[in-house]
Every structure is written in structure tokens, then in C-alpha cells.
């Protein structure tokens, strides 16, 4: 069968309220779904190996000429997110010139932690990219580790670090805004050439989200073992993950992009961001 859409889906627990329902109820052989970390999906979308998908907010800002943002969909949090942490052996304000290991799985979280440390705390650590699993394999032992998604949930349960900074909470404390970690980005050409397919996918995503929220307790019980974490803790965590892109979330996304532009990480064309029509 001809593939009519190539869709990228983040394979972390934070997408379970949407993706568990999708896997059970969406039966479209012509829609090809790829599960991966945000960093892999970013690369695939940029290389035209996907048409649309959940990608790092940073990826849209990096290549704004290539994408549009699907309206009213995100992975975001108002305050505590619970799965994007800087785990540290030292107080956060003491990390100047200290080695900090950054997750290679998400561009957004890497940029966000740098903004928080350098702009909010006025410290400049020495960064390296990798995973907490790499520690002890000949690399310099870091004073702090940025972890996201399921890896962050596992480290939080393990409790090995005396200090931990929730990036969503730190961002809100400084800006008063929620934070948008991921958006549904659609390739510009696909948005233009296949509007009916984009609309059909948009409608299914929203249907799955509505049903997922209604079944959140059941879904939490299903996915908690992946970490592993307590079912109630998983339920509380998923209650804090938000999937809309409200006016306030759009303001928050613009604020993040302003920081990225000022720091020279992304082109000025990232703003104003473009939305793919879904109505």
C-alpha cells in the first residue's frame, strides 16, 4: 500500500496518553509511524524522512523555513514537568566551570538548561554530550547530568543526586510562563500539498488525546513498569504533562525563541513562527 504520511512519535512515557490510544484505535496502514527520541525525529524530519511529527521546539526554530507548527498540540508543562531534570552533586549556583553532562536526546532541553544556568544563575559550566549510562566509562565524572524522558524518571526514582533542578519549574519561576518542550512540526511542502491528510491526522491526534485523558489511570498502570515507577507516581506525573498550544504557550514558545536568537543559536526567521492550518 502507498504510504500517504510518514509520522514521527516520541517513544517516552510522556506521550502515552496520546500514543497508547493511537496504537489501539488508529488503523491506517498508509500512515507510517516511526518511534524514536526527539533528537532522532528532529534529524529525520529535517532530512525529509518524515512528513510531520513530535519534535523538539528547538528543531522548528533551527529550520523555520522548512516547517509549520500544527495548531493546539505540544508537549508542555506549566511549572514542574517531572521528566526534564538537571541532577547535580553540587548546588546549582556552584556549577561554574564544573563538568556538566548534557543529554544527547533533545535539542530543546540542552538549550534550555544552558539558558537557565548561564542567563538565570550566571554560571558557565564545561559541557559535554552523552548519557548518564556513559558515566564511569573513561569519561570525566560530571558534577551534574541533564536527563530527559524515561531516563530522567529513572534517575529521579534512584535518588543518587542530592540536588535536582526541574527545568520547567526553573523556567516558570523566572519568566512566569509555561514551557513548550516539543511541537508537532509539519514539513512546509507536506502542509501545502496534503492539507486533507494533515487535517485527518490532526483530528485523530486530538481524538486520541481526549480518550487518553479519560483513561489516564488505566494508561498509567500500563506504562509505569517501563521506568519502573509506582503506578500512582506515574499517574501524577502524566497529569502534569500538557498537550495544548494555548495563547500563553505560544507566548512562552516565542520567549524561548527570543533567547535562542539572542544567543545566536537559531536564525531570526524563527519568529514569528508559522502555523499549519488545520481547520
Residue frames as qw, qx, qy, qz and C-alpha x, y, z in Angstrom:
[[0.000, 0.886, 0.463, 0.000, 0.00, 0.00, 0.00],
 [0.357, 0.598, -0.036, 0.717, 1.19, 3.51, -0.82],
 [0.416, -0.440, -0.456, 0.653, 2.37, 5.42, 2.25],
 [0.089, 0.809, 0.347, 0.466, 0.47, 8.73, 2.40],
 [0.240, -0.886, 0.183, -0.350, 2.05, 10.10, 5.61],
 [0.709, 0.101, -0.530, 0.454, 5.28, 9.45, 7.49],
 [0.443, -0.805, -0.055, -0.391, 4.71, 10.32, 11.14],
 [0.446, 0.304, -0.644, 0.542, 7.26, 10.66, 13.95],
 [0.653, -0.653, -0.212, -0.319, 6.20, 9.80, 17.51],
 [0.029, -0.614, 0.646, -0.453, 8.30, 10.31, 20.65],
 [0.748, -0.116, -0.649, -0.078, 8.64, 6.96, 22.43],
 [0.100, 0.193, -0.653, 0.726, 8.73, 8.30, 26.02],
 [0.104, -0.457, -0.838, 0.281, 6.08, 7.76, 28.68],
 [0.070, 0.427, 0.226, -0.873, 5.07, 11.41, 28.36],
 [0.364, 0.154, -0.471, -0.789, 3.31, 10.66, 25.06],
 [0.010, 0.119, 0.991, -0.066, 1.44, 7.61, 26.44],
 [0.333, 0.471, 0.546, -0.607, -1.94, 9.38, 26.93],
 [0.507, 0.593, -0.209, -0.590, -1.94, 10.05, 23.20],
 [0.313, 0.463, -0.776, -0.293, 0.11, 7.23, 21.73],
 [0.231, 0.008, 0.948, -0.217, -1.36, 4.29, 23.67],
 [0.542, 0.517, 0.452, -0.485, -4.81, 5.20, 22.33],
 [0.420, 0.649, -0.409, -0.485, -3.39, 5.80, 18.85],
 [0.060, 0.328, -0.932, -0.140, -1.81, 2.34, 18.74],
 [0.296, 0.207, 0.888, -0.284, -5.09, 0.72, 19.82],
 [0.405, 0.639, 0.524, -0.391, -7.52, 2.66, 17.65],
 [0.338, 0.749, -0.262, -0.505, -5.83, 4.14, 14.56],
 [0.734, 0.037, 0.650, 0.192, -5.73, 1.52, 11.84],
 [0.488, 0.839, -0.073, -0.232, -4.26, 3.29, 8.84],
 [0.867, -0.050, 0.309, 0.389, -1.74, 1.14, 7.01],
 [0.515, 0.677, 0.152, 0.503, -0.99, 4.12, 4.77],
 [0.191, -0.912, 0.210, -0.298, 0.23, 6.16, 7.76],
 [0.808, 0.130, -0.432, 0.379, 3.73, 5.00, 8.67],
 [0.447, -0.870, 0.088, -0.187, 4.71, 5.74, 12.29],
 [0.650, 0.331, -0.486, 0.482, 8.33, 5.89, 13.45],
 [0.624, -0.773, -0.113, -0.007, 9.00, 5.80, 17.21],
 [0.680, 0.255, -0.251, 0.640, 12.22, 7.45, 18.40],
 [0.382, -0.544, -0.293, 0.687, 13.75, 10.03, 20.73],
 [0.210, 0.917, 0.169, -0.294, 13.22, 13.71, 19.89],
 [0.177, -0.680, 0.502, 0.505, 16.79, 14.06, 18.56],
 [0.362, 0.031, 0.851, 0.379, 16.30, 11.21, 16.07],
 [0.310, 0.720, 0.621, -0.013, 12.91, 12.53, 14.94],
 [0.006, 0.870, -0.081, -0.486, 14.42, 16.02, 14.53],
 [0.218, -0.439, 0.690, 0.532, 17.04, 14.63, 12.18],
 [0.342, 0.285, 0.863, 0.240, 14.57, 12.50, 10.21],
 [0.246, 0.840, 0.436, -0.209, 12.15, 15.40, 9.71],
 [0.047, -0.810, 0.285, 0.510, 14.97, 17.69, 8.61],
 [0.197, -0.309, 0.809, 0.459, 16.23, 15.04, 6.15],
 [0.616, 0.200, -0.247, -0.721, 12.72, 14.60, 4.68],
 [0.280, 0.036, -0.959, -0.023, 12.40, 11.05, 6.03],
 [0.007, 0.512, 0.769, -0.382, 9.27, 12.15, 7.93],
 [0.043, 0.598, 0.450, 0.662, 6.41, 14.44, 6.89],
 [0.356, -0.681, 0.069, -0.636, 5.38, 15.50, 10.38],
 [0.740, -0.210, -0.599, 0.225, 5.89, 14.56, 14.00],
 [0.532, -0.844, -0.051, 0.046, 6.57, 15.45, 17.62],
 [0.697, 0.338, -0.195, 0.601, 9.96, 17.17, 17.53],
 [0.444, -0.404, -0.297, 0.743, 11.98, 19.44, 19.80],
 [0.116, 0.938, 0.255, -0.206, 10.77, 23.05, 19.81],
 [0.302, -0.680, 0.402, 0.534, 14.39, 23.94, 19.08],
 [0.483, 0.103, 0.731, 0.471, 14.25, 22.00, 15.79],
 [0.282, 0.824, 0.479, 0.113, 11.49, 24.26, 14.44],
 [0.128, -0.949, 0.060, 0.281, 13.50, 27.36, 15.43],
 [0.497, -0.422, 0.567, 0.503, 16.65, 25.95, 13.80],
 [0.185, 0.071, 0.744, 0.638, 14.98, 25.39, 10.40],
 [0.311, 0.482, 0.477, -0.666, 11.91, 27.66, 10.34],
 [0.365, 0.426, -0.419, -0.714, 11.87, 27.80, 6.54],
 [0.235, 0.108, -0.935, -0.243, 11.21, 24.05, 6.36],
 [0.169, -0.326, -0.906, 0.209, 8.31, 23.64, 8.81],
 [0.381, -0.483, -0.096, -0.783, 4.99, 24.82, 10.12],
 [0.072, -0.077, 0.826, -0.554, 3.67, 24.13, 13.61],
 [0.328, -0.417, -0.782, -0.328, 0.42, 22.19, 13.91],
 [0.282, -0.508, 0.110, -0.806, -2.05, 24.23, 15.94],
 [0.678, -0.450, 0.192, -0.549, -3.01, 23.39, 19.53],
 [0.980, -0.088, -0.161, 0.075, -0.63, 20.45, 20.02],
 [0.155, 0.752, -0.542, 0.342, 2.55, 20.29, 22.11],
 [0.759, -0.312, -0.491, 0.294, 4.38, 18.54, 24.91],
 [0.062, 0.613, -0.185, 0.766, 4.50, 21.22, 27.57],
 [0.525, -0.446, -0.637, 0.346, 4.21, 21.94, 31.26],
 [0.160, -0.828, -0.017, -0.537, 3.12, 24.79, 33.46],
 [0.478, -0.702, 0.457, -0.264, 5.79, 24.69, 36.14],
 [0.480, -0.385, 0.789, 0.002, 7.05, 21.27, 37.19],
 [0.670, 0.362, -0.474, -0.441, 7.44, 18.86, 34.25],
 [0.821, -0.322, 0.409, -0.233, 8.87, 15.91, 36.24],
 [0.916, 0.122, 0.314, 0.216, 10.98, 14.38, 33.46],
 [0.542, 0.673, -0.087, 0.496, 13.47, 17.07, 32.46],
 [0.615, -0.780, -0.002, 0.114, 15.98, 17.45, 35.28],
 [0.399, 0.658, -0.518, 0.374, 19.47, 18.69, 35.92],
 [0.869, -0.462, -0.165, 0.070, 20.74, 16.26, 38.57],
 [0.298, 0.762, -0.373, 0.438, 23.70, 17.67, 40.47],
 [0.726, -0.210, -0.490, 0.433, 26.18, 16.71, 43.18],
 [0.283, -0.104, -0.228, 0.926, 26.64, 20.43, 43.92],
 [0.192, 0.710, 0.422, -0.530, 24.18, 23.29, 44.47],
 [0.584, 0.664, 0.390, 0.259, 23.19, 24.64, 41.04],
 [0.047, 0.995, -0.078, 0.031, 24.77, 28.05, 41.75],
 [0.498, -0.664, 0.518, 0.206, 28.12, 26.28, 42.34],
 [0.853, 0.259, 0.423, 0.162, 28.41, 24.74, 38.86],
 [0.289, 0.917, -0.230, -0.152, 30.60, 27.46, 37.33],
 [0.255, 0.664, -0.700, -0.063, 33.47, 25.78, 35.40],
 [0.565, -0.183, 0.775, -0.216, 32.25, 22.34, 36.57],
 [0.095, 0.086, -0.863, -0.488, 31.76, 19.43, 34.12],
 [0.588, 0.250, 0.418, -0.646, 28.11, 19.01, 33.15],
 [0.184, 0.026, 0.910, 0.370, 26.88, 16.11, 31.01],
 [0.474, 0.304, 0.041, -0.825, 24.04, 17.02, 28.66],
 [0.687, 0.262, 0.668, -0.115, 21.55, 14.54, 27.23],
 [0.069, -0.236, 0.630, 0.736, 22.04, 13.96, 23.51],
 [0.166, 0.405, 0.894, 0.096, 18.35, 13.09, 23.11],
 [0.087, 0.857, 0.508, 0.003, 16.80, 16.57, 22.97],
 [0.379, 0.388, 0.052, 0.839, 17.99, 19.86, 21.49],
 [0.296, -0.765, -0.221, -0.528, 15.35, 21.82, 23.39],
 [0.743, -0.650, -0.139, 0.073, 16.39, 20.67, 26.85],
 [0.723, -0.030, -0.005, 0.690, 20.09, 21.22, 26.10],
 [0.170, 0.513, 0.123, 0.832, 19.42, 24.82, 25.04],
 [0.486, -0.746, -0.240, -0.388, 17.02, 25.38, 27.93],
 [0.787, -0.506, -0.161, 0.314, 19.47, 24.19, 30.60],
 [0.551, 0.138, 0.027, 0.822, 22.16, 26.44, 29.14],
 [0.108, -0.657, -0.198, -0.719, 19.78, 29.43, 29.28],
 [0.669, -0.693, -0.230, -0.140, 18.86, 28.60, 32.89],
 [0.791, -0.323, -0.090, 0.511, 22.46, 28.14, 34.02],
 [0.491, 0.135, 0.117, 0.853, 24.05, 30.98, 32.09],
 [0.078, -0.530, -0.245, -0.808, 21.27, 33.58, 31.99],
 [0.603, -0.663, -0.265, -0.356, 19.38, 32.85, 35.22],
 [0.821, -0.525, -0.070, 0.213, 22.14, 31.52, 37.52],
 [0.156, 0.932, -0.326, 0.030, 25.08, 33.33, 35.87],
 [0.615, -0.456, 0.625, 0.153, 27.28, 30.21, 35.83],
 [0.631, 0.594, -0.399, -0.297, 29.19, 28.74, 32.89],
 [0.824, -0.275, 0.495, 0.008, 29.92, 25.04, 33.28],
 [0.061, 0.449, -0.776, -0.438, 32.02, 22.89, 30.96],
 [0.809, 0.208, 0.202, -0.511, 29.59, 20.91, 28.83],
 [0.007, -0.252, 0.906, 0.339, 29.81, 17.51, 27.18],
 [0.731, 0.074, -0.189, -0.651, 27.17, 15.47, 25.37],
 [0.265, 0.160, -0.950, 0.032, 26.20, 11.93, 26.32],
 [0.707, -0.410, -0.407, -0.408, 24.06, 9.86, 28.63],
 [0.540, -0.626, 0.425, -0.369, 24.04, 9.11, 32.35],
 [0.992, -0.019, 0.123, -0.018, 24.66, 5.49, 31.32],
 [0.680, 0.591, -0.254, 0.350, 28.08, 6.56, 29.95],
 [0.274, -0.821, 0.378, -0.328, 29.36, 7.70, 33.36],
 [0.715, -0.449, 0.535, -0.032, 32.26, 5.55, 34.53],
 [0.884, 0.339, 0.269, 0.176, 33.35, 4.52, 31.03],
 [0.665, 0.055, 0.133, 0.733, 36.54, 6.54, 30.98],
 [0.090, 0.739, 0.223, 0.629, 34.91, 9.95, 30.71],
 [0.087, 0.234, -0.447, 0.859, 35.37, 12.74, 33.26],
 [0.183, -0.506, -0.818, 0.204, 32.85, 12.26, 36.04],
 [0.027, -0.581, -0.243, -0.776, 30.37, 15.13, 35.75],
 [0.016, 0.027, 0.566, -0.824, 29.26, 17.30, 38.64],
 [0.517, 0.350, 0.382, -0.681, 25.78, 17.40, 37.10],
 [0.194, 0.100, 0.885, 0.410, 23.77, 15.49, 34.50],
 [0.502, 0.235, -0.020, -0.832, 20.91, 16.70, 32.31],
 [0.122, 0.102, 0.978, 0.138, 18.47, 13.85, 31.70],
 [0.489, 0.110, -0.087, -0.861, 15.11, 13.83, 29.95],
 [0.736, 0.036, -0.479, -0.476, 12.20, 11.48, 29.42],
 [0.922, -0.275, -0.248, -0.113, 12.30, 7.98, 30.83],
 [0.660, 0.199, -0.431, 0.582, 16.00, 8.27, 31.76],
 [0.080, -0.446, 0.283, -0.846, 15.17, 11.29, 33.94],
 [0.769, -0.390, -0.085, -0.499, 12.32, 9.40, 35.59],
 [0.905, -0.059, -0.373, 0.193, 14.68, 6.51, 36.40],
 [0.428, 0.289, -0.402, 0.756, 17.33, 8.82, 37.89],
 [0.370, -0.485, 0.125, -0.783, 14.66, 10.59, 39.96],
 [0.897, -0.313, -0.191, -0.247, 13.49, 7.25, 41.38],
 [0.809, 0.105, -0.398, 0.420, 17.10, 6.20, 42.08],
 [0.397, -0.912, -0.067, -0.078, 17.75, 9.34, 44.13],
 [0.834, -0.041, -0.069, 0.545, 21.53, 9.32, 43.64],
 [0.327, 0.402, -0.010, 0.855, 21.95, 13.10, 43.33],
 [0.223, -0.455, -0.582, 0.637, 21.40, 15.44, 46.31],
 [0.164, 0.522, 0.053, -0.835, 20.35, 18.38, 44.08],
 [0.329, 0.333, 0.770, 0.433, 17.96, 18.36, 41.17],
 [0.156, 0.395, 0.011, -0.905, 16.54, 21.19, 39.13],
 [0.465, 0.535, 0.705, 0.027, 13.26, 20.73, 37.24],
 [0.275, 0.009, 0.343, 0.898, 13.75, 22.78, 34.08],
 [0.120, -0.621, -0.596, -0.494, 10.05, 23.53, 33.60],
 [0.457, -0.772, -0.384, 0.218, 9.83, 24.83, 37.16],
 [0.481, -0.386, 0.070, 0.784, 13.02, 26.92, 36.82],
 [0.167, 0.287, 0.484, 0.809, 11.76, 28.49, 33.57],
 [0.253, -0.738, -0.543, -0.310, 8.39, 29.40, 35.07],
 [0.514, -0.657, -0.280, 0.475, 10.00, 30.85, 38.20],
 [0.358, -0.270, 0.197, 0.872, 11.98, 33.29, 36.03],
 [0.015, -0.115, -0.522, -0.845, 9.52, 34.06, 33.21],
 [0.441, 0.193, 0.452, -0.751, 6.11, 33.36, 34.75],
 [0.658, 0.346, -0.336, -0.578, 5.32, 31.25, 31.69],
 [0.940, -0.018, 0.336, -0.061, 4.82, 27.55, 30.90],
 [0.102, -0.578, 0.681, 0.439, 7.42, 25.82, 28.75],
 [0.862, 0.404, 0.019, -0.305, 6.88, 24.07, 25.42],
 [0.534, -0.458, 0.668, 0.241, 9.34, 21.19, 25.07],
 [0.298, 0.039, 0.828, 0.474, 8.04, 19.73, 21.81],
 [0.484, 0.437, 0.048, -0.757, 5.71, 20.73, 18.99],
 [0.716, 0.347, 0.597, 0.109, 4.04, 18.91, 16.15],
 [0.022, 0.611, -0.380, -0.694, 6.03, 20.17, 13.18],
 [0.751, 0.488, 0.444, -0.020, 4.82, 19.60, 9.62],
 [0.467, -0.106, 0.439, 0.760, 7.13, 19.95, 6.66],
 [0.205, 0.489, -0.012, -0.848, 6.22, 23.06, 4.67],
 [0.291, 0.185, -0.693, -0.634, 5.70, 21.17, 1.41],
 [0.161, -0.257, -0.953, 0.018, 3.54, 18.49, 3.05],
 [0.081, 0.507, 0.522, -0.681, 1.39, 21.11, 4.75],
 [0.272, 0.453, -0.227, -0.818, 0.87, 22.83, 1.41],
 [0.344, 0.204, -0.761, -0.510, 0.39, 19.75, -0.80],
 [0.414, -0.214, -0.883, -0.056, -1.55, 17.42, 1.53],
 [0.259, -0.300, 0.290, -0.871, -3.95, 19.58, 3.59],
 [0.809, -0.222, -0.232, -0.493, -6.62, 16.85, 3.80],
 [0.796, -0.005, -0.549, 0.254, -4.13, 14.33, 5.20],
 [0.204, 0.247, -0.472, 0.821, -2.79, 16.88, 7.71],
 [0.512, -0.299, 0.081, -0.801, -6.35, 17.61, 8.87],
 [0.877, -0.152, -0.390, -0.236, -7.19, 13.90, 9.20],
 [0.646, 0.071, -0.570, 0.503, -4.06, 13.27, 11.31],
 [0.052, -0.303, 0.319, -0.897, -4.77, 16.37, 13.41],
 [0.691, -0.295, -0.099, -0.653, -8.30, 15.16, 14.13],
 [0.877, -0.101, -0.468, 0.039, -7.08, 11.68, 15.11],
 [0.424, 0.210, -0.526, 0.707, -4.41, 13.12, 17.40],
 [0.290, -0.297, 0.249, -0.875, -7.00, 15.20, 19.22],
 [0.833, -0.225, -0.269, -0.429, -9.42, 12.29, 19.47],
 [0.775, 0.021, -0.553, 0.307, -6.68, 10.11, 20.95],
 [0.172, 0.268, -0.455, 0.832, -5.76, 12.82, 23.45],
 [0.559, -0.326, 0.037, -0.762, -9.36, 13.24, 24.59],
 [0.912, -0.161, -0.326, -0.187, -9.73, 9.49, 25.11],
 [0.641, 0.199, -0.540, 0.508, -6.29, 9.22, 26.69],
 [0.098, -0.364, 0.384, -0.843, -7.13, 11.82, 29.32],
 [0.770, -0.266, -0.042, -0.579, -10.32, 9.91, 30.15],
 [0.970, -0.055, -0.234, 0.021, -8.29, 6.68, 30.50],
 [0.176, 0.780, -0.488, 0.349, -5.28, 8.21, 32.26],
 [0.623, -0.486, 0.538, -0.294, -5.42, 5.94, 35.32],
 [0.953, 0.154, 0.260, -0.032, -5.54, 2.82, 33.12],
 [0.651, 0.689, -0.200, 0.248, -2.76, 4.06, 30.84],
 [0.162, -0.775, 0.520, -0.319, -0.58, 4.92, 33.85],
 [0.806, -0.283, 0.494, -0.163, -0.93, 1.35, 35.10],
 [0.900, 0.414, 0.112, 0.074, 0.04, 0.05, 31.65],
 [0.570, 0.703, -0.208, 0.371, 3.21, 2.10, 31.17],
 [0.425, -0.841, 0.284, -0.180, 4.58, 2.62, 34.72],
 [0.914, -0.241, 0.284, 0.162, 6.60, -0.60, 34.53],
 [0.701, 0.624, -0.029, 0.344, 8.76, 0.78, 31.73],
 [0.021, -0.902, 0.294, -0.315, 10.71, 3.01, 34.15],
 [0.344, -0.540, -0.750, -0.167, 9.88, 1.25, 36.50],
 [0.074, -0.215, 0.333, -0.915, 7.91, 3.60, 38.73],
 [0.174, 0.311, 0.800, -0.483, 4.92, 3.37, 41.04],
 [0.131, 0.539, 0.722, 0.415, 1.57, 3.48, 39.21],
 [0.148, -0.887, -0.389, 0.200, 0.31, 6.37, 41.35],
 [0.333, -0.607, 0.223, 0.686, 3.53, 8.30, 40.75],
 [0.279, 0.117, 0.681, 0.667, 3.17, 7.68, 37.01],
 [0.022, 0.745, 0.648, 0.158, -0.42, 8.91, 37.14],
 [0.233, -0.862, -0.155, 0.422, 0.59, 12.09, 38.97],
 [0.362, -0.353, 0.449, 0.737, 3.44, 12.68, 36.51],
 [0.203, 0.328, 0.722, 0.575, 1.20, 12.27, 33.45],
 [0.050, -0.842, -0.525, 0.114, -1.37, 14.61, 34.98],
 [0.253, -0.766, 0.059, 0.587, 1.29, 17.33, 34.84],
 [0.328, -0.069, 0.611, 0.717, 2.10, 16.87, 31.16],
 [0.395, 0.657, 0.287, -0.574, 0.11, 19.20, 28.89],
 [0.524, 0.158, 0.696, 0.466, -0.56, 18.81, 25.19],
 [0.282, 0.876, 0.389, -0.037, -2.18, 22.08, 24.12],
 [0.469, 0.094, 0.120, 0.870, -0.64, 25.14, 22.46],
 [0.071, -0.856, -0.484, 0.168, -2.73, 27.88, 24.05],
 [0.221, 0.917, -0.002, 0.330, -2.10, 31.60, 23.60],
 [0.472, -0.814, 0.336, -0.038, 0.06, 31.56, 26.75],
 [0.845, -0.135, 0.427, 0.293, 2.02, 28.57, 25.44],
 [0.610, 0.649, 0.204, 0.407, 2.59, 30.41, 22.15],
 [0.092, -0.954, 0.178, -0.221, 3.89, 33.39, 24.13],
 [0.711, -0.559, 0.416, 0.099, 6.20, 31.03, 26.03],
 [0.832, 0.235, 0.355, 0.356, 7.46, 29.48, 22.79],
 [0.361, 0.856, 0.041, 0.368, 8.16, 32.94, 21.37],
 [0.375, -0.875, 0.291, -0.092, 10.07, 33.88, 24.55],
 [0.829, -0.253, 0.433, 0.248, 12.24, 30.74, 24.24],
 [0.695, 0.521, 0.279, 0.410, 12.91, 31.53, 20.58],
 [0.044, 0.970, -0.088, 0.220, 13.89, 35.11, 21.54],
 [0.601, -0.668, 0.425, 0.107, 16.54, 33.69, 23.89],
 [0.825, 0.078, 0.455, 0.325, 17.79, 31.33, 21.16],
 [0.482, 0.789, 0.162, 0.345, 18.00, 34.14, 18.60],
 [0.189, -0.949, 0.217, -0.129, 19.81, 36.45, 21.05],
 [0.677, -0.508, 0.511, 0.149, 22.30, 33.66, 21.82],
 [0.268, 0.612, -0.595, -0.447, 22.95, 33.11, 18.11],
 [0.445, -0.084, 0.891, -0.040, 21.67, 29.50, 18.18],
 [0.430, 0.515, 0.732, 0.117, 18.89, 29.93, 15.60],
 [0.210, 0.276, 0.347, 0.872, 18.07, 32.38, 12.78],
 [0.177, 0.172, 0.287, -0.926, 15.92, 35.44, 13.43],
 [0.475, -0.015, -0.533, -0.700, 13.39, 33.97, 10.96],
 [0.226, -0.193, -0.929, 0.222, 12.28, 31.62, 13.77],
 [0.056, 0.602, 0.568, -0.558, 9.90, 34.44, 14.73],
 [0.671, -0.112, 0.382, -0.626, 7.09, 34.85, 14.12],
 [0.261, -0.096, 0.953, 0.117, 6.53, 31.11, 13.91],
 [0.466, 0.106, -0.468, -0.744, 4.19, 29.74, 11.27],
 [0.553, 0.036, 0.714, -0.428, 1.15, 27.56, 11.94],
 [0.069, -0.028, -0.870, -0.487, -0.16, 24.86, 9.60],
 [0.547, -0.057, -0.001, -0.835, -3.87, 25.38, 9.01],
 [0.043, -0.042, -0.996, 0.070, -5.96, 22.51, 10.41],
 [0.320, 0.465, 0.597, -0.570, -9.48, 23.90, 10.05]]
